[in-house]
Amino acid sequence: MHSLIRGVLAAAAVVVTALLIGAPAWAQDKAGPPAGFVAPAEPKPDESNAQRGKTQPGNNAPFWRAVRDPGTPTNSMPGAEPDPLIQPFVQYPGAKFSSAGEAWRQVRNDWIIPYGGSLFFLVALALGLFHWRRGGFGGHSADTGRKIERFTYFERAAHWSSAITFVILAVSGLVIAFGKFILLPLMGLTLFGWLSYALKTAHNFAGPLFAVSLVVLFVAFVRDNLPAKGDLTWLLKGGGMLSGKEVPSHRFNAGEKMLFWVGVFLLGAIVVGSGLVLDKLVPAIEYSRANMQVSHMIHAVASVLMMTLFLFHIYLGTIGMKGAYAAMRTGIVDDAWAKEHHAYWHDDIVAGKIARVRSQASDAGARPAAQV
């Protein structure tokens, strides 16, 4: 009974459909097209958008092909890459297969911003908690009155030049990357707009200065950052951070050497190189949107890693190690400080292998007493 009812309803549906919209396709094939029907012309691949509007109304494929075609003029604005308006499809790491501009936006907003910001924040938080629980290193031995010139004037100038420009770049870079999520709701659009514009300008000018200072810094300290005896032991014991007893080291310990080669040399070269491309200061480079997008992603990732790594150096050079900041500010340390933090270096100085005073400054008051 149910089958019979369903059959009757299906037949009725076919009759109603035929009355409303005409005979089905199989009936039309036998009977031919309706009277007066004229089939539109078949669309052609080389049609313009106006022609396609007649053959297939609503199909704007020719227009979008022209927008994506680099050989079709679609933009009268000057520039290295005026055409096409829409970039070709690519797939950057972490992004979906989409136009290059959209893929770059996905990498920046879905990966670099959240994960880079989280890494920087977690490392800063970990260092704060470590200092809260552990306190600073050093200060256990009383000064002896015998002084050593740890840094010459040239070395201090090289360090502070790179340090100042680095801070300018780091602060401005953090505001450019994360400011609209943190500062914009607090400051408002107008004030944040002026701040971000000023910091962006400072970032562009400080970048080349940082590049030069980094080269000078590398030349000044490369000799004492070469691998030496005791570096592996220092690494295996973690420098004594957990035990509270520092492992003997030369003028720079293994941790400082790793910071020098990874942070200053490797990441510094990547950050400076990609930054100079973004500043359009590298010759023989086509400053297309694709090249600038790739350069920006490399620059952002390397910058976040470099800033995170240098958080350790900034911590130990300020509040993390007693006397470290004064050593870089004045260039002078006491024998007790040298023996506590860099025992092998101190032994070489006492043995006369390294001079207590390496500077050629004429101001005797600024130089340590050359006594053992």
C-alpha atoms as a printed R data frame, in Angstrom:
    type eleno elety resid chain resno       x      y       z
1   ATOM     1    CA   MET     A     1   0.000  0.000   0.000
2   ATOM     2    CA   HIS     A     2   2.783  2.406   0.924
3   ATOM     3    CA   SER     A     3   4.661  1.559  -2.267
4   ATOM     4    CA   LEU     A     4   1.579  2.314  -4.305
5   ATOM     5    CA   ILE     A     5   1.137  5.730  -2.649
6   ATOM     6    CA   ARG     A     6   4.786  6.619  -3.219
7   ATOM     7    CA   GLY     A     7   4.521  5.654  -6.887
8   ATOM     8    CA   VAL     A     8   1.432  7.829  -7.378
9   ATOM     9    CA   LEU     A     9   3.109 10.817  -5.695
10  ATOM    10    CA   ALA     A    10   6.246 10.433  -7.862
11  ATOM    11    CA   ALA     A    11   4.191 10.330 -11.063
12  ATOM    12    CA   ALA     A    12   2.251 13.409  -9.947
13  ATOM    13    CA   ALA     A    13   5.546 15.248  -9.255
14  ATOM    14    CA   VAL     A    14   6.786 14.491 -12.784
15  ATOM    15    CA   VAL     A    15   3.558 15.798 -14.321
16  ATOM    16    CA   VAL     A    16   3.618 18.984 -12.240
17  ATOM    17    CA   THR     A    17   7.285 19.609 -13.046
18  ATOM    18    CA   ALA     A    18   6.654 19.163 -16.768
19  ATOM    19    CA   LEU     A    19   3.748 21.621 -16.642
20  ATOM    20    CA   LEU     A    20   5.774 24.245 -14.724
21  ATOM    21    CA   ILE     A    21   9.197 24.164 -16.360
22  ATOM    22    CA   GLY     A    22   8.728 22.155 -19.508
23  ATOM    23    CA   ALA     A    23   9.493 18.624 -20.509
24  ATOM    24    CA   PRO     A    24  12.431 16.813 -18.975
25  ATOM    25    CA   ALA     A    25  15.773 16.720 -20.753
26  ATOM    26    CA   TRP     A    26  15.215 13.271 -22.282
27  ATOM    27    CA   ALA     A    27  11.902 14.463 -23.768
28  ATOM    28    CA   GLN     A    28  13.535 17.654 -25.085
29  ATOM    29    CA   ASP     A    29  16.281 15.673 -26.802
30  ATOM    30    CA   LYS     A    30  13.619 13.785 -28.758
31  ATOM    31    CA   ALA     A    31  11.394 16.755 -29.440
32  ATOM    32    CA   GLY     A    32  14.255 19.299 -30.030
33  ATOM    33    CA   PRO     A    33  14.542 22.803 -28.572
34  ATOM    34    CA   PRO     A    34  11.452 24.954 -28.079
35  ATOM    35    CA   ALA     A    35  10.290 27.151 -30.911
36  ATOM    36    CA   GLY     A    36  12.265 30.417 -31.196
37  ATOM    37    CA   PHE     A    37  15.100 29.205 -28.983
38  ATOM    38    CA   VAL     A    38  18.554 30.448 -30.066
39  ATOM    39    CA   ALA     A    39  21.553 28.943 -28.262
40  ATOM    40    CA   PRO     A    40  24.204 31.497 -27.197
41  ATOM    41    CA   ALA     A    41  27.639 31.332 -28.755
42  ATOM    42    CA   GLU     A    42  30.168 29.101 -27.065
43  ATOM    43    CA   PRO     A    43  32.594 31.132 -24.863
44  ATOM    44    CA   LYS     A    44  36.174 31.449 -26.116
45  ATOM    45    CA   PRO     A    45  39.314 31.546 -23.982
46  ATOM    46    CA   ASP     A    46  40.511 34.864 -25.420
47  ATOM    47    CA   GLU     A    47  37.269 36.750 -24.893
48  ATOM    48    CA   SER     A    48  37.226 40.086 -23.120
49  ATOM    49    CA   ASN     A    49  35.061 40.585 -20.091
50  ATOM    50    CA   ALA     A    50  32.488 42.453 -22.205
51  ATOM    51    CA   GLN     A    51  32.276 39.584 -24.688
52  ATOM    52    CA   ARG     A    52  32.013 37.032 -21.905
53  ATOM    53    CA   GLY     A    53  29.098 39.030 -20.539
54  ATOM    54    CA   LYS     A    54  27.159 38.027 -23.655
55  ATOM    55    CA   THR     A    55  28.213 34.393 -23.967
56  ATOM    56    CA   GLN     A    56  28.109 33.623 -20.252
57  ATOM    57    CA   PRO     A    57  26.552 36.474 -18.263
58  ATOM    58    CA   GLY     A    58  27.975 36.661 -14.755
59  ATOM    59    CA   ASN     A    59  31.205 34.851 -15.646
60  ATOM    60    CA   ASN     A    60  34.002 37.380 -14.943
61  ATOM    61    CA   ALA     A    61  36.886 34.961 -15.518
62  ATOM    62    CA   PRO     A    62  38.572 37.190 -18.167
63  ATOM    63    CA   PHE     A    63  38.625 40.104 -15.719
64  ATOM    64    CA   TRP     A    64  40.264 38.113 -12.932
65  ATOM    65    CA   ARG     A    65  42.746 36.554 -15.343
66  ATOM    66    CA   ALA     A    66  43.773 40.071 -16.367
67  ATOM    67    CA   VAL     A    67  44.136 41.110 -12.725
68  ATOM    68    CA   ARG     A    68  46.495 38.192 -12.080
69  ATOM    69    CA   ASP     A    69  48.326 38.404 -15.422
70  ATOM    70    CA   PRO     A    70  51.656 40.280 -15.102
71  ATOM    71    CA   GLY     A    71  51.552 41.105 -18.800
72  ATOM    72    CA   THR     A    72  48.230 42.918 -18.660
73  ATOM    73    CA   PRO     A    73  48.398 46.597 -17.570
74  ATOM    74    CA   THR     A    74  46.002 47.038 -14.669
75  ATOM    75    CA   ASN     A    75  47.746 49.688 -12.577
76  ATOM    76    CA   SER     A    76  49.102 53.114 -13.453
77  ATOM    77    CA   MET     A    77  50.866 53.652 -10.113
78  ATOM    78    CA   PRO     A    78  54.695 53.857 -10.244
79  ATOM    79    CA   GLY     A    79  56.807 51.218  -8.594
80  ATOM    80    CA   ALA     A    80  59.060 48.251  -9.133
81  ATOM    81    CA   GLU     A    81  56.072 45.933  -9.500
82  ATOM    82    CA   PRO     A    82  52.941 47.788 -10.664
83  ATOM    83    CA   ASP     A    83  51.331 44.632 -12.078
84  ATOM    84    CA   PRO     A    84  49.651 42.322 -11.399
85  ATOM    85    CA   LEU     A    85  47.229 43.504  -8.752
86  ATOM    86    CA   ILE     A    86  46.824 40.037  -7.235
87  ATOM    87    CA   GLN     A    87  49.888 37.885  -6.610
88  ATOM    88    CA   PRO     A    88  50.085 34.256  -7.742
89  ATOM    89    CA   PHE     A    89  49.201 31.415  -5.397
90  ATOM    90    CA   VAL     A    90  51.934 30.037  -3.121
91  ATOM    91    CA   GLN     A    91  52.141 27.999   0.070
92  ATOM    92    CA   TYR     A    92  54.507 29.336   2.710
93  ATOM    93    CA   PRO     A    93  55.326 27.172   5.768
94  ATOM    94    CA   GLY     A    94  52.359 27.279   8.104
95  ATOM    95    CA   ALA     A    95  50.033 28.930   5.558
96  ATOM    96    CA   LYS     A    96  47.336 27.570   3.270
97  ATOM    97    CA   PHE     A    97  47.673 27.515  -0.510
98  ATOM    98    CA   SER     A    98  46.512 31.020  -1.390
99  ATOM    99    CA   SER     A    99  47.705 34.241  -2.974
100 ATOM   100    CA   ALA     A   100  51.160 35.282  -1.764
101 ATOM   101    CA   GLY     A   101  49.860 38.297   0.122
102 ATOM   102    CA   GLU     A   102  47.297 36.242   2.004
103 ATOM   103    CA   ALA     A   103  49.845 33.488   2.704
104 ATOM   104    CA   TRP     A   104  52.253 36.070   4.144
105 ATOM   105    CA   ARG     A   105  49.475 37.469   6.332
106 ATOM   106    CA   GLN     A   106  48.666 33.994   7.652
107 ATOM   107    CA   VAL     A   107  52.314 33.289   8.557
108 ATOM   108    CA   ARG     A   108  52.635 36.643  10.317
109 ATOM   109    CA   ASN     A   109  49.336 36.668  12.200
110 ATOM   110    CA   ASP     A   110  48.904 32.934  12.884
111 ATOM   111    CA   TRP     A   111  52.504 31.962  13.680
112 ATOM   112    CA   ILE     A   112  55.067 34.733  14.148
113 ATOM   113    CA   ILE     A   113  52.936 37.072  16.274
114 ATOM   114    CA   PRO     A   114  51.354 34.570  18.710
115 ATOM   115    CA   TYR     A   115  54.205 32.083  19.050
116 ATOM   116    CA   GLY     A   116  57.025 34.636  18.866
117 ATOM   117    CA   GLY     A   117  55.333 36.831  21.456
118 ATOM   118    CA   SER     A   118  54.676 33.859  23.715
119 ATOM   119    CA   LEU     A   119  58.304 32.730  23.513
120 ATOM   120    CA   PHE     A   120  59.616 36.191  24.385
121 ATOM   121    CA   PHE     A   121  57.162 36.574  27.274
122 ATOM   122    CA   LEU     A   122  57.794 33.102  28.734
123 ATOM   123    CA   VAL     A   123  61.578 33.539  28.702
124 ATOM   124    CA   ALA     A   124  61.271 36.950  30.375
125 ATOM   125    CA   LEU     A   125  58.913 35.462  32.964
126 ATOM   126    CA   ALA     A   126  61.242 32.510  33.599
127 ATOM   127    CA   LEU     A   127  64.207 34.810  34.170
128 ATOM   128    CA   GLY     A   128  62.147 36.924  36.559
129 ATOM   129    CA   LEU     A   129  61.066 33.876  38.559
130 ATOM   130    CA   PHE     A   130  64.632 32.531  38.582
131 ATOM   131    CA   HIS     A   131  65.995 35.792  39.956
132 ATOM   132    CA   TRP     A   132  63.217 35.956  42.520
133 ATOM   133    CA   ARG     A   133  64.045 32.489  43.831
134 ATOM   134    CA   ARG     A   134  67.792 32.335  43.225
135 ATOM   135    CA   GLY     A   135  69.040 35.920  43.276
136 ATOM   136    CA   GLY     A   136  72.089 37.258  41.499
137 ATOM   137    CA   PHE     A   137  75.433 35.534  41.027
138 ATOM   138    CA   GLY     A   138  78.649 36.621  42.645
139 ATOM   139    CA   GLY     A   139  79.544 39.023  45.405
140 ATOM   140    CA   HIS     A   140  80.852 36.289  47.726
141 ATOM   141    CA   SER     A   141  84.474 37.480  47.837
142 ATOM   142    CA   ALA     A   142  85.685 40.788  49.223
143 ATOM   143    CA   ASP     A   143  87.602 43.098  46.910
144 ATOM   144    CA   THR     A   144  91.380 42.818  47.078
145 ATOM   145    CA   GLY     A   145  92.161 46.295  45.783
146 ATOM   146    CA   ARG     A   146  94.054 44.872  42.824
147 ATOM   147    CA   LYS     A   147  92.400 45.881  39.567
148 ATOM   148    CA   ILE     A   148  92.265 44.381  36.079
149 ATOM   149    CA   GLU     A   149  91.250 46.117  32.878
150 ATOM   150    CA   ARG     A   150  88.587 43.749  31.574
151 ATOM   151    CA   PHE     A   151  87.396 45.921  28.677
152 ATOM   152    CA   THR     A   152  89.324 48.583  26.796
153 ATOM   153    CA   TYR     A   153  87.718 51.820  25.723
154 ATOM   154    CA   PHE     A   154  87.395 50.521  22.157
155 ATOM   155    CA   GLU     A   155  85.668 47.336  23.339
156 ATOM   156    CA   ARG     A   156  83.259 49.274  25.525
157 ATOM   157    CA   ALA     A   157  82.469 51.692  22.700
158 ATOM   158    CA   ALA     A   158  81.776 48.782  20.360
159 ATOM   159    CA   HIS     A   159  79.563 47.088  22.948
160 ATOM   160    CA   TRP     A   160  77.523 50.161  23.892
161 ATOM   161    CA   SER     A   161  77.053 51.215  20.264
162 ATOM   162    CA   SER     A   162  75.533 47.863  19.395
163 ATOM   163    CA   ALA     A   163  73.629 47.715  22.703
164 ATOM   164    CA   ILE     A   164  71.960 51.119  22.264
165 ATOM   165    CA   THR     A   165  70.973 50.499  18.661
166 ATOM   166    CA   PHE     A   166  69.778 47.011  19.603
167 ATOM   167    CA   VAL     A   167  67.496 48.398  22.306
168 ATOM   168    CA   ILE     A   168  66.049 50.954  19.866
169 ATOM   169    CA   LEU     A   169  65.408 48.231  17.310
170 ATOM   170    CA   ALA     A   170  63.998 45.795  19.876
171 ATOM   171    CA   VAL     A   171  61.580 48.276  21.453
172 ATOM   172    CA   SER     A   172  60.397 49.657  18.117
173 ATOM   173    CA   GLY     A   173  60.113 46.153  16.656
174 ATOM   174    CA   LEU     A   174  58.028 44.931  19.594
175 ATOM   175    CA   VAL     A   175  55.684 47.914  19.258
176 ATOM   176    CA   ILE     A   176  55.364 47.408  15.492
177 ATOM   177    CA   ALA     A   177  54.584 43.697  15.948
178 ATOM   178    CA   PHE     A   178  52.493 43.645  19.130
179 ATOM   179    CA   GLY     A   179  51.542 47.270  19.752
180 ATOM   180    CA   LYS     A   180  48.113 47.161  18.154
181 ATOM   181    CA   PHE     A   181  47.124 44.270  20.415
182 ATOM   182    CA   ILE     A   182  48.432 45.781  23.680
183 ATOM   183    CA   LEU     A   183  49.056 49.532  23.388
184 ATOM   184    CA   LEU     A   184  46.344 50.550  20.920
185 ATOM   185    CA   PRO     A   185  43.433 49.728  23.288
186 ATOM   186    CA   LEU     A   186  45.190 51.659  26.090
187 ATOM   187    CA   MET     A   187  46.451 54.709  24.155
188 ATOM   188    CA   GLY     A   188  43.849 55.207  21.482
189 ATOM   189    CA   LEU     A   189  44.296 55.429  17.740
190 ATOM   190    CA   THR     A   190  45.768 58.946  17.475
191 ATOM   191    CA   LEU     A   191  48.501 58.640  20.100
192 ATOM   192    CA   PHE     A   192  49.387 55.102  19.048
193 ATOM   193    CA   GLY     A   193  49.576 56.216  15.422
194 ATOM   194    CA   TRP     A   194  52.128 58.917  16.253
195 ATOM   195    CA   LEU     A   195  54.102 56.541  18.495
196 ATOM   196    CA   SER     A   196  54.248 53.722  15.956
197 ATOM   197    CA   TYR     A   197  55.220 56.118  13.153
198 ATOM   198    CA   ALA     A   198  58.038 57.620  15.242
199 ATOM   199    CA   LEU     A   199  59.324 54.191  16.283
200 ATOM   200    CA   LYS     A   200  59.126 52.882  12.725
201 ATOM   201    CA   THR     A   201  61.253 55.814  11.561
202 ATOM   202    CA   ALA     A   202  63.728 55.211  14.386
203 ATOM   203    CA   HIS     A   203  63.801 51.522  13.447
204 ATOM   204    CA   ASN     A   204  64.679 52.299   9.830
205 ATOM   205    CA   PHE     A   205  67.521 54.639  10.790
206 ATOM   206    CA   ALA     A   206  68.917 52.531  13.650
207 ATOM   207    CA   GLY     A   207  69.070 49.405  11.492
208 ATOM   208    CA   PRO     A   208  72.081 50.402   9.348
209 ATOM   209    CA   LEU     A   209  73.874 51.752  12.445
210 ATOM   210    CA   PHE     A   210  73.303 48.436  14.185
211 ATOM   211    CA   ALA     A   211  74.743 46.613  11.173
212 ATOM   212    CA   VAL     A   212  77.975 48.618  11.348
213 ATOM   213    CA   SER     A   213  78.275 48.335  15.143
214 ATOM   214    CA   LEU     A   214  77.719 44.574  14.950
215 ATOM   215    CA   VAL     A   215  80.653 44.196  12.562
216 ATOM   216    CA   VAL     A   216  82.873 46.254  14.895
217 ATOM   217    CA   LEU     A   217  81.679 44.200  17.879
218 ATOM   218    CA   PHE     A   218  82.500 40.965  16.093
219 ATOM   219    CA   VAL     A   219  86.019 42.136  15.231
220 ATOM   220    CA   ALA     A   220  86.625 43.366  18.784
221 ATOM   221    CA   PHE     A   221  85.642 40.140  20.567
222 ATOM   222    CA   VAL     A   222  86.055 37.274  18.091
223 ATOM   223    CA   ARG     A   223  89.506 36.287  19.344
224 ATOM   224    CA   ASP     A   224  88.429 35.656  22.941
225 ATOM   225    CA   ASN     A   225  85.267 33.812  21.848
226 ATOM   226    CA   LEU     A   226  87.053 30.959  20.086
227 ATOM   227    CA   PRO     A   227  86.613 27.491  21.674
228 ATOM   228    CA   ALA     A   228  89.041 26.770  24.505
229 ATOM   229    CA   LYS     A   229  89.813 24.172  27.138
230 ATOM   230    CA   GLY     A   230  87.129 23.886  29.779
231 ATOM   231    CA   ASP     A   231  84.227 25.072  27.579
232 ATOM   232    CA   LEU     A   232  82.702 21.602  27.296
233 ATOM   233    CA   THR     A   233  82.890 21.093  31.056
234 ATOM   234    CA   TRP     A   234  81.204 24.446  31.573
235 ATOM   235    CA   LEU     A   235  78.344 23.437  29.266
236 ATOM   236    CA   LEU     A   236  77.899 19.996  30.836
237 ATOM   237    CA   LYS     A   237  77.606 21.596  34.281
238 ATOM   238    CA   GLY     A   238  75.389 24.425  33.066
239 ATOM   239    CA   GLY     A   239  77.863 27.004  34.272
240 ATOM   240    CA   GLY     A   240  76.971 26.159  37.861
241 ATOM   241    CA   MET     A   241  73.652 27.976  37.699
242 ATOM   242    CA   LEU     A   242  71.860 25.305  39.717
243 ATOM   243    CA   SER     A   243  74.683 24.348  42.059
244 ATOM   244    CA   GLY     A   244  75.561 27.970  42.862
245 ATOM   245    CA   LYS     A   245  79.266 27.342  42.256
246 ATOM   246    CA   GLU     A   246  80.591 28.775  39.023
247 ATOM   247    CA   VAL     A   247  82.626 26.593  36.698
248 ATOM   248    CA   PRO     A   248  86.109 27.965  35.845
249 ATOM   249    CA   SER     A   249  86.319 29.664  32.450
250 ATOM   250    CA   HIS     A   250  88.505 31.929  30.380
251 ATOM   251    CA   ARG     A   251  87.763 35.603  29.638
252 ATOM   252    CA   PHE     A   252  84.369 34.532  28.290
253 ATOM   253    CA   ASN     A   253  82.651 31.352  29.385
254 ATOM   254    CA   ALA     A   254  81.032 28.830  27.039
255 ATOM   255    CA   GLY     A   255  77.596 30.397  27.480
256 ATOM   256    CA   GLU     A   256  78.895 33.792  26.431
257 ATOM   257    CA   LYS     A   257  80.642 32.203  23.475
258 ATOM   258    CA   MET     A   258  77.437 30.510  22.333
259 ATOM   259    CA   LEU     A   259  75.653 33.842  22.633
260 ATOM   260    CA   PHE     A   260  78.389 35.435  20.547
261 ATOM   261    CA   TRP     A   261  78.326 32.886  17.719
262 ATOM   262    CA   VAL     A   262  74.597 32.184  17.626
263 ATOM   263    CA   GLY     A   263  73.235 35.584  18.645
264 ATOM   264    CA   VAL     A   264  75.778 38.052  17.303
265 ATOM   265    CA   PHE     A   265  77.193 36.184  14.318
266 ATOM   266    CA   LEU     A   266  74.439 33.882  12.973
267 ATOM   267    CA   LEU     A   267  71.201 35.600  13.969
268 ATOM   268    CA   GLY     A   268  72.849 39.010  13.668
269 ATOM   269    CA   ALA     A   269  73.813 38.308  10.065
270 ATOM   270    CA   ILE     A   270  70.295 37.092   9.226
271 ATOM   271    CA   VAL     A   271  68.579 40.036  10.946
272 ATOM   272    CA   VAL     A   272  70.910 42.609   9.400
273 ATOM   273    CA   GLY     A   273  70.785 41.062   5.928
274 ATOM   274    CA   SER     A   274  66.996 40.788   5.804
275 ATOM   275    CA   GLY     A   275  66.620 44.219   7.406
276 ATOM   276    CA   LEU     A   276  68.813 45.873   4.787
277 ATOM   277    CA   VAL     A   277  66.669 44.240   2.102
278 ATOM   278    CA   LEU     A   278  63.541 45.669   3.748
279 ATOM   279    CA   ASP     A   279  65.260 49.065   3.838
280 ATOM   280    CA   LYS     A   280  66.016 48.622   0.114
281 ATOM   281    CA   LEU     A   281  69.744 49.128   0.711
282 ATOM   282    CA   VAL     A   282  71.005 45.943  -0.953
283 ATOM   283    CA   PRO     A   283  71.912 46.337  -4.626
284 ATOM   284    CA   ALA     A   284  70.951 43.848  -7.351
285 ATOM   285    CA   ILE     A   285  67.751 42.894  -5.500
286 ATOM   286    CA   GLU     A   286  64.355 43.115  -7.166
287 ATOM   287    CA   TYR     A   287  62.160 44.731  -4.537
288 ATOM   288    CA   SER     A   288  59.005 42.909  -5.509
289 ATOM   289    CA   ARG     A   289  56.204 42.138  -3.109
290 ATOM   290    CA   ALA     A   290  57.169 38.463  -2.974
291 ATOM   291    CA   ASN     A   291  60.803 39.210  -2.105
292 ATOM   292    CA   MET     A   292  59.789 41.730   0.538
293 ATOM   293    CA   GLN     A   293  57.293 39.310   2.077
294 ATOM   294    CA   VAL     A   294  59.885 36.534   2.321
295 ATOM   295    CA   SER     A   295  62.455 38.978   3.722
296 ATOM   296    CA   HIS     A   296  59.965 40.164   6.328
297 ATOM   297    CA   MET     A   297  59.175 36.633   7.504
298 ATOM   298    CA   ILE     A   298  62.887 35.801   7.815
299 ATOM   299    CA   HIS     A   299  63.563 39.110   9.568
300 ATOM   300    CA   ALA     A   300  60.708 38.678  12.031
301 ATOM   301    CA   VAL     A   301  61.585 35.102  13.012
302 ATOM   302    CA   ALA     A   302  65.317 35.824  13.399
303 ATOM   303    CA   SER     A   303  64.605 39.034  15.341
304 ATOM   304    CA   VAL     A   304  62.340 37.290  17.847
305 ATOM   305    CA   LEU     A   305  64.934 34.554  18.399
306 ATOM   306    CA   MET     A   306  67.718 37.126  18.737
307 ATOM   307    CA   MET     A   307  65.793 39.256  21.239
308 ATOM   308    CA   THR     A   308  64.828 36.192  23.257
309 ATOM   309    CA   LEU     A   309  68.415 34.959  23.340
310 ATOM   310    CA   PHE     A   310  69.747 38.356  24.369
311 ATOM   311    CA   LEU     A   311  67.339 38.454  27.301
312 ATOM   312    CA   PHE     A   312  69.780 36.103  29.054
313 ATOM   313    CA   HIS     A   313  72.687 38.437  28.301
314 ATOM   314    CA   ILE     A   314  70.786 41.521  29.440
315 ATOM   315    CA   TYR     A   315  69.743 39.786  32.656
316 ATOM   316    CA   LEU     A   316  73.264 38.591  33.535
317 ATOM   317    CA   GLY     A   317  74.810 41.899  32.508
318 ATOM   318    CA   THR     A   318  72.556 43.954  34.786
319 ATOM   319    CA   ILE     A   319  70.982 42.377  37.873
320 ATOM   320    CA   GLY     A   320  71.879 38.723  37.296
321 ATOM   321    CA   MET     A   321  75.596 38.992  38.044
322 ATOM   322    CA   LYS     A   322  76.951 41.437  40.576
323 ATOM   323    CA   GLY     A   323  79.653 43.685  39.155
324 ATOM   324    CA   ALA     A   324  78.997 42.778  35.502
325 ATOM   325    CA   TYR     A   325  77.371 46.099  34.608
326 ATOM   326    CA   ALA     A   326  80.121 48.086  36.345
327 ATOM   327    CA   ALA     A   327  82.722 46.073  34.438
328 ATOM   328    CA   MET     A   328  81.253 47.136  31.084
329 ATOM   329    CA   ARG     A   329  80.648 50.703  32.264
330 ATOM   330    CA   THR     A   330  84.134 51.360  33.639
331 ATOM   331    CA   GLY     A   331  86.114 48.538  32.058
332 ATOM   332    CA   ILE     A   332  87.668 47.666  35.442
333 ATOM   333    CA   VAL     A   333  87.151 44.638  37.704
334 ATOM   334    CA   ASP     A   334  88.766 43.498  40.934
335 ATOM   335    CA   ASP     A   335  90.937 40.402  41.213
336 ATOM   336    CA   ALA     A   336  88.297 38.781  43.395
337 ATOM   337    CA   TRP     A   337  85.609 39.236  40.747
338 ATOM   338    CA   ALA     A   338  87.861 37.850  38.004
339 ATOM   339    CA   LYS     A   339  88.820 34.812  40.083
340 ATOM   340    CA   GLU     A   340  85.220 34.066  41.048
341 ATOM   341    CA   HIS     A   341  83.679 34.326  37.582
342 ATOM   342    CA   HIS     A   342  86.561 33.632  35.169
343 ATOM   343    CA   ALA     A   343  89.172 31.638  37.063
344 ATOM   344    CA   TYR     A   344  91.246 30.549  34.044
345 ATOM   345    CA   TRP     A   345  91.427 34.124  32.765
346 ATOM   346    CA   HIS     A   346  92.510 35.324  36.209
347 ATOM   347    CA   ASP     A   347  95.199 32.619  36.399
348 ATOM   348    CA   ASP     A   348  96.659 33.770  33.065
349 ATOM   349    CA   ILE     A   349  96.742 37.365  34.293
350 ATOM   350    CA   VAL     A   350  98.478 36.421  37.546
351 ATOM   351    CA   ALA     A   351 100.972 34.313  35.565
352 ATOM   352    CA   GLY     A   352 101.724 37.281  33.299
353 ATOM   353    CA   LYS     A   353 100.365 35.644  30.144
354 ATOM   354    CA   ILE     A   354  97.788 38.438  29.793
355 ATOM   355    CA   ALA     A   355  98.520 42.039  30.703
356 ATOM   356    CA   ARG     A   356  96.505 43.631  33.467
357 ATOM   357    CA   VAL     A   357  96.275 46.804  31.422
358 ATOM   358    CA   ARG     A   358  95.703 46.378  27.697
359 ATOM   359    CA   SER     A   359  94.530 49.890  26.933
360 ATOM   360    CA   GLN     A   360  96.838 52.553  25.521
361 ATOM   361    CA   ALA     A   361  94.894 55.362  27.176
362 ATOM   362    CA   SER     A   362  97.057 58.190  28.497
363 ATOM   363    CA   ASP     A   363  94.781 58.925  31.432
364 ATOM   364    CA   ALA     A   364  96.497 56.991  34.224
365 ATOM   365    CA   GLY     A   365  93.617 57.692  36.596
366 ATOM   366    CA   ALA     A   366  91.286 55.653  34.400
367 ATOM   367    CA   ARG     A   367  93.651 52.680  34.343
368 ATOM   368    CA   PRO     A   368  93.974 50.017  37.048
369 ATOM   369    CA   ALA     A   369  97.066 49.751  39.152
370 ATOM   370    CA   ALA     A   370  99.374 47.261  37.495
371 ATOM   371    CA   GLN     A   371 100.133 45.327  40.633
372 ATOM   372    CA   VAL     A   372  99.774 41.676  41.394
